[in-house]
Amino acid sequence: MNPEELQNKQEHSWASVYEIISGFNKYATEEVLFYAVQILGEEMGSKHVAIYTIANRDYARLFSATSLEARKLGNSIRYAELGELYSELKEGRIYVNRANEPDRPALASAVYAEEDLRVILMFWDVPEEKHALPPVERLTVIVTLLQNTILHASRYMSSFRRKNYLEGTNVLNEKTFKVLLKTFFEAKAKGLTECILAEFEMGYRDYRNISIQIAYKVRQTDYMGVMDGGKFYILLANTDLTGARIVQERFRELGFRCELKETL
């Protein structure tokens, strides 16, 4: 390839990076972290992409992924125990799996809020020849340009609950809960996440009573909400039917019955 052809290819490659920025504009804020894996995968030539959001100073939770391969580290990881991967991200660098370790992604990058790690992006396969720009350079540009968008979406989802709780509870109001369900199940239909909806038998209890009694059995990544005139539900995020049945049994041991729904 002569210098002119290389320059043209690089310019086209840079242009496509900028195009993905406008691609995010069609998504609502609560959708961004789901479809980011899809868009980033297309731009990096990767079929196996995962996004983890930081839950606390020890754990990161899987938010979305494009494949089973991208989920191989699990739904919850102690990111400080990821060795070189964490060390590189902590120093603000892109992690490159030069040793081809099978339990590590090919590339990983992070989004920070000031000095705090907020989002981890993992690419488990990255073709070398997809673009004129080397993969590391291309990912650096993409993350730099998308940092504010991804960070805003992460912060939005973190504050999503407390801004929309029913007064005096940890239960989402009906309008908000329905928006959340639509977002999660549409992403599930596209293979970007797993989720199950648990519908509780109310009996003589109301949603306040149930939410208080089961609060310590609900994971940080799950969402409690009401619909249909006060019926109580829990959205089990990043959970397949097998995992949901384990949770269902825990609720049963507390005296609560619920039906598991794989679709809306």
Disulfide bonds with the S-S distance in Angstrom:
none
